[in-house]
Amino acid sequence: MAEARVYPAAGDTHPPPPSYSSAATSPNQSGEHPKPPNPPPSKPVPPPATYVVQLPREQILRYPPPGNARKFEALTRRSKNRRSCCRRCCCFTLCFLVLLVVAAAVSAGVLYLVFRFKSPKYTVTDLAIKDMNLTSAAPISPGFDVTIRAENPNGKVGIYYVKGSAVSIFYNDVNLGNGVLPVFYQPRKNVTVMQTALTGSGLLLGGTVKTALRNSQEQGMIPFVVRTKVPVKIEVGSVKTWEITVKVKCDVVMNELNERAKIVSNGCDYSVRLW
């Protein structure tokens, strides 16, 4: 609470001056002027009273100087302009993304309807395993020679396999080796067989993984997963698209852990990321 002190006016505390009648100053019968009566004794003037008025702090109004008011208006206007610019940028970015998605969908529709685009097919046809020693406690560096068959069934579309590919082989989510695919162009109505070497360095397999591998080898059913991620460009006539990422996952079951191993079963599926 804020306090304001109010003082009464000083002129209000003095008593009015005494008034004397005319008979008091006129001479009596003896010709002598009577003495005027003594004025009543003046009362002491009390000190000015002090009044305390309490007001809520929020009711006390403070007016800023004109210069500060102008600065406040300028800052408020600048803040509003910044918010407006941010809204415009967000709207522009959102519209651009929507247009990009629509353009990609239209392009995919045109490819399918006009050129009857068919999905490429991928298969692991051979897998040779080297240096997979399960009897030693030392780290191992296994090698895998993977043969992949890629088929382009389209009669009007070519495929460019560009740099940046990655191939990995796993056993029970344990990465055993990595490699890359060659860079090449696959023409229309073409089947290309490519080989790549996957290597692992200094792998220390746990006892659980080694036991599972031995049991699978005894049964003649050793499951591996070959994952491939490769960027490609689609060629339609003389026009090439932007880079499209193709991901292929192949489940391959082998009968042994050596170079003479044979494929018992395999199956691949893939997914495409347009950007």
Backbone as CSV, one residue per row, in Angstrom:
resi,resn,N_x,N_y,N_z,CA_x,CA_y,CA_z,C_x,C_y,C_z
1,MET,0.846,-1.193,0.000,0.000,0.000,0.000,0.875,1.235,0.000
2,ALA,0.525,2.261,-0.780,1.237,3.530,-0.800,0.520,4.515,0.087
3,GLU,1.236,5.443,0.742,0.658,6.405,1.661,0.796,7.801,1.083
4,ALA,-0.263,8.629,1.301,-0.228,10.038,0.900,-0.643,10.857,2.105
5,ARG,0.116,11.816,2.410,-0.168,12.645,3.602,-0.822,13.951,3.145
6,VAL,-1.950,14.352,3.823,-2.714,15.567,3.489,-2.705,16.479,4.713
7,TYR,-2.327,17.728,4.541,-2.254,18.705,5.627,-3.325,19.760,5.431
8,PRO,-4.051,20.182,6.519,-5.059,21.260,6.385,-4.388,22.607,6.173
9,ALA,-5.133,23.566,5.602,-4.583,24.900,5.329,-4.308,25.632,6.631
10,ALA,-3.190,26.391,6.647,-2.789,27.057,7.882,-3.748,28.164,8.270
11,GLY,-4.407,28.843,7.297,-5.300,29.966,7.617,-6.536,29.547,8.347
12,ASP,-6.872,28.246,8.273,-8.109,27.821,8.907,-7.980,27.671,10.409
13,THR,-6.749,27.758,10.979,-6.572,27.504,12.415,-6.664,28.761,13.270
14,HIS,-6.590,30.002,12.675,-6.644,31.240,13.479,-8.070,31.615,13.778
15,PRO,-8.407,31.976,15.011,-9.785,32.414,15.340,-10.079,33.775,14.752
16,PRO,-11.336,34.109,14.498,-11.669,35.441,13.938,-11.330,36.534,14.941
17,PRO,-10.937,37.729,14.463,-10.563,38.834,15.366,-11.759,39.284,16.198
18,PRO,-11.529,39.703,17.450,-12.642,40.150,18.325,-13.262,41.443,17.825
19,SER,-14.565,41.597,17.976,-15.302,42.819,17.557,-15.732,43.584,18.795
20,TYR,-15.586,44.885,18.759,-15.947,45.761,19.883,-17.110,46.654,19.483
21,SER,-18.033,46.772,20.352,-19.219,47.614,20.072,-18.871,49.081,20.210
22,SER,-19.665,49.942,19.614,-19.420,51.391,19.679,-19.609,51.963,21.070
23,ALA,-20.439,51.336,21.942,-20.670,51.844,23.300,-19.448,51.731,24.165
24,ALA,-18.590,50.797,23.872,-17.387,50.637,24.682,-16.420,51.756,24.489
25,THR,-16.422,52.424,23.304,-15.471,53.495,23.030,-16.060,54.889,23.233
26,SER,-17.398,54.994,23.484,-18.017,56.322,23.671,-17.804,56.803,25.107
27,PRO,-17.703,58.172,25.331,-17.468,58.670,26.690,-18.698,58.493,27.556
28,ASN,-18.471,58.267,28.871,-19.580,58.147,29.818,-20.030,59.515,30.273
29,GLN,-20.926,59.587,31.291,-21.495,60.849,31.743,-20.454,61.773,32.355
30,SER,-19.396,61.219,33.003,-18.370,62.060,33.620,-17.387,62.607,32.626
31,GLY,-17.543,62.228,31.359,-16.644,62.736,30.321,-15.409,61.925,30.145
32,GLU,-15.277,60.890,30.915,-14.083,60.072,30.772,-14.383,58.869,29.899
33,HIS,-13.435,58.642,29.202,-13.576,57.457,28.329,-13.296,56.210,29.121
34,PRO,-14.207,55.280,29.106,-13.920,54.040,29.863,-12.860,53.199,29.155
35,LYS,-12.227,52.466,29.936,-11.199,51.596,29.364,-11.844,50.431,28.625
36,PRO,-11.314,50.139,27.520,-11.906,48.995,26.807,-11.692,47.705,27.582
37,PRO,-12.621,46.825,27.436,-12.447,45.557,28.168,-11.263,44.768,27.628
38,ASN,-10.678,44.079,28.572,-9.524,43.258,28.165,-9.966,42.167,27.189
39,PRO,-9.229,42.008,26.119,-9.599,40.931,25.179,-9.434,39.563,25.822
40,PRO,-10.274,38.676,25.433,-10.123,37.327,26.013,-8.780,36.732,25.640
41,PRO,-8.244,35.975,26.519,-6.913,35.376,26.220,-6.998,34.441,25.007
42,SER,-5.991,34.597,24.167,-5.972,33.759,22.937,-5.607,32.323,23.292
43,LYS,-6.326,31.454,22.632,-6.063,30.031,22.841,-4.843,29.597,22.039
44,PRO,-4.079,28.665,22.575,-2.889,28.201,21.796,-3.327,27.510,20.512
45,VAL,-2.586,27.830,19.438,-2.896,27.239,18.114,-2.373,25.799,18.065
46,PRO,-3.273,24.874,17.850,-2.769,23.479,17.789,-1.931,23.255,16.536
47,PRO,-1.014,22.330,16.606,-0.199,22.047,15.392,-1.078,21.478,14.280
48,PRO,-0.671,21.716,13.059,-1.482,21.176,11.945,-1.583,19.650,12.034
49,ALA,-2.813,19.212,11.787,-3.056,17.764,11.864,-2.497,17.052,10.633
50,THR,-2.157,15.817,10.802,-1.632,14.977,9.699,-2.598,13.840,9.448
51,TYR,-3.015,13.696,8.182,-3.938,12.632,7.806,-3.207,11.626,6.915
52,VAL,-3.370,10.375,7.176,-2.737,9.300,6.395,-3.810,8.633,5.538
53,VAL,-3.637,8.717,4.218,-4.575,8.100,3.268,-3.851,6.956,2.569
54,GLN,-4.355,5.748,2.655,-3.736,4.571,2.039,-4.465,4.225,0.743
55,LEU,-3.678,4.085,-0.320,-4.211,3.721,-1.636,-3.529,2.441,-2.109
56,PRO,-4.250,1.573,-2.807,-3.594,0.388,-3.416,-2.538,0.815,-4.414
57,ARG,-1.429,0.056,-4.447,-0.334,0.420,-5.335,-0.751,0.408,-6.798
58,GLU,-1.660,-0.540,-7.168,-2.036,-0.624,-8.579,-2.884,0.556,-9.028
59,GLN,-3.429,1.359,-8.051,-4.233,2.507,-8.438,-3.406,3.766,-8.625
60,ILE,-2.108,3.692,-8.328,-1.232,4.846,-8.534,-0.765,4.831,-9.967
61,LEU,-1.148,5.825,-10.720,-0.836,5.897,-12.148,0.475,6.632,-12.334
62,ARG,1.327,6.042,-13.168,2.601,6.668,-13.492,2.626,6.944,-14.983
63,TYR,2.865,8.094,-15.355,2.898,8.476,-16.755,4.341,8.574,-17.210
64,PRO,4.771,7.736,-18.224,6.159,7.834,-18.684,6.386,9.126,-19.434
65,PRO,7.613,9.540,-19.482,7.918,10.731,-20.288,7.593,10.491,-21.755
66,PRO,7.365,11.556,-22.516,7.017,11.378,-23.950,8.076,10.612,-24.726
67,GLY,9.362,10.800,-24.396,10.409,10.064,-25.109,10.310,8.570,-24.899
68,ASN,10.056,8.152,-23.654,9.907,6.719,-23.389,8.673,6.149,-24.056
69,ALA,7.606,6.936,-24.102,6.391,6.468,-24.769,6.649,6.219,-26.248
70,ARG,7.406,7.091,-26.900,7.725,6.891,-28.318,8.603,5.658,-28.512
71,LYS,9.565,5.441,-27.596,10.405,4.244,-27.697,9.574,2.974,-27.528
72,PHE,8.624,3.015,-26.578,7.769,1.845,-26.360,6.935,1.542,-27.603
73,GLU,6.387,2.557,-28.225,5.604,2.339,-29.449,6.471,1.775,-30.570
74,ALA,7.713,2.280,-30.689,8.603,1.769,-31.738,8.950,0.306,-31.501
75,LEU,9.249,-0.062,-30.250,9.566,-1.464,-29.953,8.364,-2.368,-30.186
76,THR,7.169,-1.899,-29.824,5.959,-2.703,-30.059,5.731,-2.918,-31.541
77,ARG,5.936,-1.859,-32.343,5.748,-1.977,-33.787,6.775,-2.933,-34.393
78,ARG,8.029,-2.879,-33.898,9.066,-3.767,-34.407,8.768,-5.228,-34.057
79,SER,8.283,-5.475,-32.827,7.927,-6.842,-32.442,6.804,-7.384,-33.308
80,LYS,5.813,-6.546,-33.603,4.722,-7.000,-34.470,5.238,-7.322,-35.870
81,ASN,6.164,-6.510,-36.380,6.719,-6.774,-37.713,7.486,-8.088,-37.741
82,ARG,8.245,-8.378,-36.660,8.983,-9.647,-36.616,8.046,-10.839,-36.608
83,ARG,6.992,-10.753,-35.806,6.028,-11.860,-35.787,5.380,-12.048,-37.140
84,SER,5.082,-10.942,-37.807,4.479,-11.051,-39.139,5.439,-11.708,-40.129
85,CYS,6.732,-11.353,-40.063,7.727,-11.968,-40.961,7.865,-13.463,-40.678
86,CYS,7.865,-13.849,-39.391,7.966,-15.276,-39.049,6.766,-16.045,-39.578
87,ARG,5.589,-15.462,-39.470,4.402,-16.144,-39.994,4.505,-16.315,-41.495
88,ARG,4.955,-15.280,-42.197,5.073,-15.382,-43.655,6.087,-16.442,-44.056
89,CYS,7.226,-16.503,-43.327,8.240,-17.519,-43.650,7.708,-18.926,-43.414
90,CYS,7.002,-19.124,-42.299,6.445,-20.459,-42.015,5.419,-20.856,-43.059
91,CYS,4.580,-19.916,-43.450,3.571,-20.228,-44.475,4.238,-20.555,-45.813
92,PHE,5.282,-19.797,-46.158,5.969,-20.058,-47.423,6.630,-21.429,-47.415
93,THR,7.295,-21.772,-46.295,7.947,-23.086,-46.209,6.935,-24.220,-46.286
94,LEU,5.824,-24.066,-45.587,4.793,-25.103,-45.609,4.208,-25.270,-47.007
95,CYS,3.938,-24.152,-47.670,3.416,-24.240,-49.043,4.422,-24.895,-49.985
96,PHE,5.721,-24.576,-49.801,6.735,-25.182,-50.660,6.793,-26.691,-50.463
97,LEU,6.723,-27.141,-49.185,6.751,-28.585,-48.927,5.529,-29.279,-49.511
98,VAL,4.372,-28.635,-49.388,3.157,-29.233,-49.954,3.274,-29.344,-51.468
99,LEU,3.794,-28.287,-52.105,3.961,-28.337,-53.559,4.967,-29.417,-53.963
100,LEU,6.021,-29.577,-53.151,7.016,-30.606,-53.471,6.407,-32.004,-53.380
101,VAL,5.611,-32.238,-52.345,4.961,-33.542,-52.207,3.986,-33.780,-53.359
102,VAL,3.239,-32.758,-53.714,2.292,-32.907,-54.826,3.024,-33.177,-56.131
103,ALA,4.160,-32.452,-56.355,4.929,-32.676,-57.586,5.489,-34.092,-57.640
104,ALA,5.985,-34.595,-56.496,6.504,-35.969,-56.478,5.394,-36.979,-56.749
105,ALA,4.220,-36.737,-56.156,3.108,-37.659,-56.395,2.669,-37.631,-57.860
106,VAL,2.640,-36.439,-58.426,2.266,-36.340,-59.848,3.301,-37.027,-60.730
107,SER,4.589,-36.840,-60.415,5.637,-37.495,-61.204,5.519,-39.017,-61.123
108,ALA,5.288,-39.525,-59.910,5.125,-40.970,-59.765,3.914,-41.468,-60.542
109,GLY,2.835,-40.674,-60.501,1.650,-41.075,-61.267,1.900,-41.078,-62.765
110,VAL,2.640,-40.068,-63.243,2.959,-40.021,-64.678,3.837,-41.200,-65.083
111,LEU,4.845,-41.505,-64.232,5.703,-42.651,-64.534,4.910,-43.954,-64.620
112,TYR,3.961,-44.091,-63.717,3.201,-45.341,-63.703,2.204,-45.417,-64.864
113,LEU,1.503,-44.317,-65.122,0.450,-44.356,-66.128,0.997,-44.295,-67.548
114,VAL,1.997,-43.444,-67.760,2.507,-43.259,-69.126,3.523,-44.346,-69.473
115,PHE,4.468,-44.594,-68.596,5.540,-45.536,-68.918,5.315,-46.922,-68.311
116,ARG,4.228,-47.092,-67.565,3.951,-48.390,-66.938,5.163,-48.873,-66.142
117,PHE,5.613,-48.003,-65.223,6.825,-48.287,-64.464,6.619,-49.520,-63.597
118,LYS,7.597,-50.441,-63.640,7.577,-51.656,-62.832,8.753,-51.627,-61.860
119,SER,8.536,-52.173,-60.694,9.571,-52.162,-59.664,10.725,-53.081,-60.050
120,PRO,11.977,-52.636,-59.822,13.117,-53.537,-60.044,13.067,-54.717,-59.074
121,LYS,13.722,-55.794,-59.430,13.740,-57.003,-58.609,15.177,-57.323,-58.223
122,TYR,15.365,-57.674,-56.963,16.698,-57.962,-56.447,16.690,-59.329,-55.775
123,THR,17.798,-60.073,-55.979,17.940,-61.411,-55.405,19.406,-61.673,-55.081
124,VAL,19.667,-62.292,-53.913,21.017,-62.750,-53.573,21.158,-64.172,-54.117
125,THR,22.026,-64.318,-55.109,22.164,-65.624,-55.769,23.318,-66.453,-55.213
126,ASP,24.268,-65.834,-54.518,25.405,-66.590,-53.980,25.992,-65.839,-52.795
127,LEU,26.500,-66.607,-51.829,27.115,-66.027,-50.644,28.228,-66.957,-50.171
128,ALA,29.458,-66.518,-50.351,30.626,-67.290,-49.914,31.149,-66.697,-48.608
129,ILE,31.394,-67.592,-47.630,31.790,-67.168,-46.285,33.235,-67.595,-46.033
130,LYS,34.047,-66.643,-45.543,35.466,-66.922,-45.299,35.853,-66.468,-43.887
131,ASP,36.806,-67.237,-43.301,37.423,-66.885,-42.011,36.392,-66.725,-40.888
132,MET,35.384,-67.576,-40.873,34.415,-67.573,-39.783,34.812,-68.655,-38.774
133,ASN,35.770,-68.350,-37.925,36.310,-69.296,-36.958,35.563,-69.154,-35.637
134,LEU,34.858,-70.227,-35.240,34.076,-70.191,-34.016,34.752,-70.908,-32.864
135,THR,35.939,-71.468,-33.073,36.627,-72.228,-32.018,37.632,-71.386,-31.252
136,SER,38.047,-70.255,-31.821,39.056,-69.420,-31.175,38.379,-68.315,-30.369
137,ALA,39.024,-67.956,-29.255,38.517,-66.866,-28.426,39.012,-65.505,-28.898
138,ALA,39.925,-65.488,-29.874,40.467,-64.231,-30.384,39.459,-63.558,-31.312
139,PRO,39.594,-62.240,-31.529,38.711,-61.554,-32.478,38.886,-62.133,-33.885
140,ILE,37.826,-62.102,-34.688,37.851,-62.632,-36.050,37.592,-61.503,-37.030
141,SER,38.010,-61.730,-38.282,37.775,-60.783,-39.375,37.174,-61.557,-40.550
142,PRO,35.877,-61.815,-40.507,35.274,-62.643,-41.547,35.129,-61.879,-42.851
143,GLY,34.952,-62.638,-43.941,34.733,-62.062,-45.261,33.544,-62.742,-45.931
144,PHE,32.797,-61.979,-46.721,31.619,-62.500,-47.412,31.635,-61.981,-48.853
145,ASP,31.590,-62.885,-49.806,31.464,-62.513,-51.212,29.996,-62.680,-51.606
146,VAL,29.333,-61.557,-51.823,27.895,-61.553,-52.080,27.664,-61.286,-53.565
147,THR,26.820,-62.112,-54.170,26.418,-61.930,-55.563,24.942,-61.546,-55.590
148,ILE,24.660,-60.381,-56.198,23.300,-59.840,-56.235,22.855,-59.736,-57.689
149,ARG,21.653,-60.205,-57.945,21.046,-60.113,-59.281,20.009,-58.989,-59.266
150,ALA,20.196,-57.990,-60.134,19.275,-56.858,-60.244,18.618,-56.893,-61.616
151,GLU,17.300,-56.854,-61.616,16.543,-56.922,-62.877,15.731,-55.638,-63.046
152,ASN,15.876,-55.016,-64.214,15.066,-53.853,-64.589,14.055,-54.296,-65.640
153,PRO,12.795,-54.493,-65.245,11.827,-55.017,-66.202,11.167,-53.951,-67.083
154,ASN,11.553,-52.703,-66.943,10.891,-51.614,-67.669,11.442,-51.482,-69.082
155,GLY,10.549,-51.213,-70.016,10.965,-51.050,-71.408,11.298,-49.627,-71.783
156,LYS,10.964,-48.623,-70.916,11.217,-47.220,-71.254,11.953,-46.463,-70.165
157,VAL,12.439,-47.164,-69.165,13.079,-46.517,-68.016,14.428,-47.176,-67.753
158,GLY,15.493,-46.360,-67.656,16.817,-46.831,-67.266,17.119,-46.411,-65.834
159,ILE,18.087,-47.093,-65.222,18.416,-46.838,-63.812,19.914,-46.601,-63.686
160,TYR,20.267,-45.462,-63.073,21.656,-45.148,-62.754,21.906,-45.473,-61.284
161,TYR,22.854,-46.369,-61.012,23.290,-46.655,-59.639,24.505,-45.776,-59.359
162,VAL,24.351,-44.798,-58.466,25.383,-43.785,-58.255,26.134,-44.066,-56.952
163,LYS,27.083,-43.175,-56.630,27.908,-43.356,-55.435,27.087,-43.136,-54.165
164,GLY,27.598,-43.722,-53.088,26.955,-43.553,-51.791,26.203,-44.776,-51.318
165,SER,26.415,-45.932,-51.944,25.703,-47.142,-51.542,26.361,-47.766,-50.309
166,ALA,25.613,-48.670,-49.657,26.117,-49.374,-48.474,25.453,-50.740,-48.409
167,VAL,26.273,-51.793,-48.188,25.779,-53.161,-48.061,26.323,-53.728,-46.754
168,SER,25.452,-54.366,-45.968,25.857,-54.945,-44.676,25.220,-56.316,-44.524
169,ILE,25.892,-57.196,-43.768,25.367,-58.527,-43.485,25.287,-58.701,-41.970
170,PHE,24.188,-59.291,-41.502,23.918,-59.422,-40.073,23.568,-60.868,-39.740
171,TYR,23.894,-61.236,-38.506,23.414,-62.483,-37.915,22.871,-62.146,-36.531
172,ASN,21.566,-62.328,-36.343,20.900,-61.974,-35.079,21.232,-60.546,-34.650
173,ASP,21.109,-59.625,-35.591,21.354,-58.189,-35.355,22.818,-57.867,-35.041
174,VAL,23.728,-58.794,-35.264,25.161,-58.545,-35.090,25.755,-58.273,-36.462
175,ASN,26.350,-57.104,-36.632,26.937,-56.726,-37.919,28.252,-57.479,-38.111
176,LEU,28.304,-58.296,-39.184,29.490,-59.112,-39.439,30.374,-58.556,-40.543
177,GLY,29.865,-57.706,-41.406,30.677,-57.183,-42.508,29.959,-56.078,-43.257
178,ASN,30.754,-55.206,-43.937,30.201,-54.066,-44.676,30.933,-53.923,-46.003
179,GLY,30.245,-53.329,-46.962,30.833,-53.089,-48.285,29.969,-52.117,-49.068
180,VAL,30.281,-51.956,-50.364,29.542,-51.044,-51.243,29.249,-51.764,-52.555
181,LEU,28.293,-51.206,-53.316,27.972,-51.715,-54.639,28.736,-50.924,-55.699
182,PRO,28.992,-51.516,-56.844,29.652,-50.772,-57.917,28.719,-49.726,-58.513
183,VAL,29.312,-48.710,-59.126,28.551,-47.662,-59.821,28.387,-48.094,-61.277
184,PHE,27.142,-48.131,-61.749,26.908,-48.566,-63.131,25.547,-48.068,-63.591
185,TYR,25.299,-48.211,-64.887,24.008,-47.863,-65.481,23.334,-49.134,-65.970
186,GLN,22.094,-49.293,-65.588,21.330,-50.458,-66.018,20.299,-50.020,-67.066
187,PRO,20.471,-50.476,-68.289,19.547,-50.049,-69.345,18.179,-50.709,-69.205
188,ARG,17.326,-50.397,-70.151,15.964,-50.928,-70.151,15.978,-52.427,-70.434
189,LYS,15.020,-53.115,-69.813,14.871,-54.560,-70.019,16.215,-55.272,-69.849
190,ASN,16.836,-55.083,-68.703,18.180,-55.599,-68.488,18.262,-56.327,-67.161
191,VAL,19.128,-57.344,-67.117,19.450,-58.071,-65.890,20.953,-57.936,-65.666
192,THR,21.335,-57.391,-64.517,22.742,-57.183,-64.178,23.075,-57.977,-62.924
193,VAL,24.158,-58.749,-62.969,24.641,-59.510,-61.821,25.907,-58.819,-61.316
194,MET,25.899,-58.405,-60.087,27.049,-57.687,-59.515,27.527,-58.400,-58.269
195,GLN,28.817,-58.310,-58.032,29.436,-58.933,-56.872,30.076,-57.859,-56.000
196,THR,29.994,-58.071,-54.718,30.610,-57.144,-53.772,31.176,-57.934,-52.607
197,ALA,32.284,-57.443,-52.044,32.946,-58.105,-50.922,32.625,-57.339,-49.647
198,LEU,32.127,-58.079,-48.652,31.829,-57.508,-47.338,32.854,-58.042,-46.342
199,THR,33.420,-57.154,-45.571,34.461,-57.564,-44.623,34.153,-57.005,-43.241
200,GLY,34.563,-57.797,-42.235,34.497,-57.357,-40.849,35.879,-57.407,-40.246
201,SER,36.171,-56.482,-39.356,37.527,-56.391,-38.814,37.494,-56.414,-37.291
202,GLY,38.234,-57.358,-36.717,38.393,-57.415,-35.263,37.098,-57.612,-34.508
203,LEU,36.257,-58.542,-34.970,34.979,-58.783,-34.297,35.176,-59.753,-33.144
204,LEU,34.683,-59.380,-32.000,34.747,-60.242,-30.826,33.328,-60.720,-30.525
205,LEU,33.032,-61.924,-30.960,31.690,-62.472,-30.790,31.517,-62.998,-29.377
206,GLY,30.357,-62.752,-28.829,30.056,-63.242,-27.497,29.770,-64.736,-27.491
207,GLY,29.758,-65.305,-26.318,29.513,-66.739,-26.207,28.132,-67.130,-26.698
208,THR,27.144,-66.270,-26.479,25.783,-66.577,-26.928,25.711,-66.633,-28.442
209,VAL,26.365,-65.683,-29.119,26.338,-65.648,-30.582,27.072,-66.866,-31.153
210,LYS,28.220,-67.206,-30.569,28.958,-68.373,-31.062,28.157,-69.654,-30.875
211,THR,27.510,-69.786,-29.736,26.703,-70.986,-29.506,25.556,-71.077,-30.498
212,ALA,24.910,-69.962,-30.771,23.807,-69.964,-31.739,24.307,-70.312,-33.135
213,LEU,25.475,-69.785,-33.521,26.026,-70.117,-34.841,26.364,-71.607,-34.944
214,ARG,26.945,-72.186,-33.886,27.276,-73.622,-33.927,25.997,-74.460,-34.049
215,ASN,24.980,-74.104,-33.276,23.728,-74.860,-33.358,23.090,-74.750,-34.741
216,SER,23.127,-73.548,-35.312,22.562,-73.373,-36.653,23.359,-74.155,-37.688
217,GLN,24.695,-74.205,-37.525,25.516,-74.953,-38.474,25.242,-76.452,-38.370
218,GLU,25.037,-76.935,-37.156,24.718,-78.349,-37.010,23.381,-78.703,-37.674
219,GLN,22.445,-77.780,-37.634,21.146,-78.015,-38.256,21.155,-77.752,-39.763
220,GLY,22.226,-77.106,-40.275,22.289,-76.770,-41.695,21.370,-75.629,-42.086
221,MET,21.024,-74.770,-41.125,20.127,-73.637,-41.382,20.688,-72.410,-40.654
222,ILE,21.521,-71.651,-41.343,22.173,-70.479,-40.741,21.553,-69.230,-41.367
223,PRO,20.733,-68.497,-40.633,20.054,-67.333,-41.215,20.920,-66.076,-41.185
224,PHE,21.023,-65.406,-42.321,21.701,-64.114,-42.445,20.714,-63.102,-43.033
225,VAL,21.002,-61.855,-42.776,20.226,-60.751,-43.355,21.199,-59.832,-44.081
226,VAL,20.952,-59.613,-45.379,21.767,-58.710,-46.190,20.947,-57.445,-46.444
227,ARG,21.459,-56.321,-45.967,20.771,-55.034,-46.133,21.559,-54.168,-47.111
228,THR,20.844,-53.585,-48.064,21.461,-52.745,-49.092,20.732,-51.412,-49.154
229,LYS,21.501,-50.339,-49.168,20.954,-48.992,-49.365,21.746,-48.338,-50.486
230,VAL,21.063,-47.995,-51.569,21.756,-47.473,-52.747,20.966,-46.312,-53.334
231,PRO,21.634,-45.190,-53.624,20.966,-44.089,-54.323,20.954,-44.334,-55.829
232,VAL,19.814,-44.095,-56.466,19.674,-44.302,-57.908,19.024,-43.070,-58.526
233,LYS,19.193,-42.955,-59.841,18.501,-41.943,-60.634,17.756,-42.645,-61.766
234,ILE,16.509,-42.277,-61.925,15.670,-42.878,-62.957,15.793,-42.049,-64.238
235,GLU,16.057,-42.731,-65.353,16.176,-42.061,-66.654,14.918,-42.348,-67.478
236,VAL,14.232,-41.271,-67.841,13.039,-41.363,-68.696,13.326,-40.567,-69.957
237,GLY,13.573,-41.274,-71.082,13.987,-40.573,-72.299,15.359,-39.970,-72.097
238,SER,15.453,-38.647,-72.226,16.715,-37.944,-71.991,16.711,-37.185,-70.668
239,VAL,15.729,-37.435,-69.841,15.584,-36.722,-68.569,15.907,-37.673,-67.424
240,LYS,16.718,-37.188,-66.459,17.048,-37.958,-65.265,16.442,-37.285,-64.038
241,THR,15.921,-38.095,-63.144,15.331,-37.568,-61.923,16.435,-37.260,-60.908
242,TRP,16.007,-36.719,-59.772,16.917,-36.527,-58.658,17.251,-37.887,-58.035
243,GLU,18.146,-37.894,-57.053,18.543,-39.149,-56.420,17.401,-39.719,-55.576
244,ILE,17.126,-40.975,-55.800,16.109,-41.709,-55.054,16.805,-42.857,-54.320
245,THR,16.544,-42.988,-53.038,17.193,-44.021,-52.232,16.360,-45.294,-52.232
246,VAL,16.993,-46.396,-52.628,16.349,-47.712,-52.640,16.964,-48.545,-51.521
247,LYS,16.118,-49.094,-50.667,16.570,-49.970,-49.582,16.066,-51.385,-49.839
248,VAL,16.990,-52.353,-49.804,16.656,-53.747,-50.070,17.055,-54.579,-48.856
249,LYS,16.177,-55.458,-48.421,16.442,-56.369,-47.298,16.215,-57.795,-47.787
250,CYS,17.282,-58.600,-47.714,17.227,-59.988,-48.180,17.509,-60.931,-47.019
251,ASP,16.611,-61.872,-46.797,16.807,-62.939,-45.811,17.389,-64.155,-46.521
252,VAL,18.598,-64.524,-46.140,19.313,-65.615,-46.800,19.653,-66.680,-45.752
253,VAL,19.319,-67.936,-46.034,19.617,-69.060,-45.138,20.673,-69.922,-45.821
254,MET,21.840,-70.123,-45.142,22.937,-70.904,-45.673,23.034,-72.243,-44.918
255,ASN,23.697,-73.223,-45.576,23.824,-74.543,-44.940,25.158,-74.719,-44.213
256,GLU,26.176,-73.898,-44.560,27.499,-74.023,-43.933,28.103,-72.638,-43.744
257,LEU,29.254,-72.621,-43.048,29.985,-71.373,-42.816,31.346,-71.438,-43.488
258,ASN,31.349,-71.661,-44.808,32.602,-71.707,-45.557,32.343,-71.233,-46.991
259,GLU,33.383,-71.272,-47.793,33.269,-70.781,-49.165,32.405,-71.676,-50.044
260,ARG,32.202,-72.936,-49.642,31.385,-73.854,-50.436,29.922,-73.876,-49.985
261,ALA,29.560,-72.922,-49.158,28.201,-72.908,-48.615,27.182,-72.677,-49.732
262,LYS,26.016,-73.298,-49.556,24.929,-73.176,-50.515,23.748,-72.459,-49.877
263,ILE,22.981,-71.778,-50.721,21.789,-71.067,-50.243,20.639,-72.058,-50.130
264,VAL,20.071,-72.140,-48.946,18.916,-73.005,-48.723,17.629,-72.300,-49.132
265,SER,17.484,-71.043,-48.738,16.317,-70.236,-49.114,16.693,-68.767,-49.047
266,ASN,15.991,-67.980,-49.805,16.214,-66.531,-49.775,14.946,-65.810,-50.222
267,GLY,14.855,-64.561,-49.844,13.730,-63.706,-50.220,14.078,-62.265,-49.930
268,CYS,13.702,-61.360,-50.857,14.064,-59.947,-50.724,12.814,-59.080,-50.836
269,ASP,12.796,-58.011,-50.095,11.808,-56.954,-50.272,12.533,-55.616,-50.202
270,TYR,11.884,-54.577,-50.707,12.573,-53.289,-50.803,11.579,-52.179,-50.539
271,SER,12.130,-51.005,-50.280,11.356,-49.781,-50.106,12.075,-48.637,-50.801
272,VAL,11.328,-47.601,-51.177,11.882,-46.487,-51.943,11.602,-45.193,-51.172
273,ARG,12.619,-44.370,-51.014,12.470,-43.036,-50.437,12.739,-42.016,-51.541
274,LEU,11.721,-41.182,-51.840,11.824,-40.297,-52.991,12.803,-39.147,-52.755
275,TRP,13.062,-38.769,-51.488,14.060,-37.721,-51.214,14.606,-37.883,-49.815
